[in-house]
Amino acid sequence: MSFTVASSFNSGVAHLTLAGRLDANTAGQFKAEIEKIAEERPTVVALFVQDLEYMASAGIRMLVFTKQKLGAQTDIYVIGAQPQIVHTLEMTGVDKSVIFADSFELAATN
């Protein structure tokens, strides 16, 4: 499966939906969307990743880039991650910089 990313912005919240395989060949697409939403200065970024099958080190770097680009005041939610994605983020320590949730409504109430 190829990689797709779509974004929208509403009331300080950026929504990004990622699907497929996030690797060195596709990380540029993700970076372009992050740069686009960064212009809006979101306070929350919700990454909907239920259809993300794989994340390579390039994808992990893009999550780190996201946190750096948007700053410590921006919360990043990882919504609906498959076990292999959660495991990858835990193994690299990136799980300490994001908030995992099953749905965005749940995340918004935490």
Protein Blocks (a to p, Z undefined) as FASTA:
>chain_A
ZZddddddeehiacdddehjddfklmmmmmmmmmmmmmnopabdcddfklpmbdcfklmm
mmmmmmmmnopklccddehiafklmmmmmmnommmmpccdfbfklmmmZZ
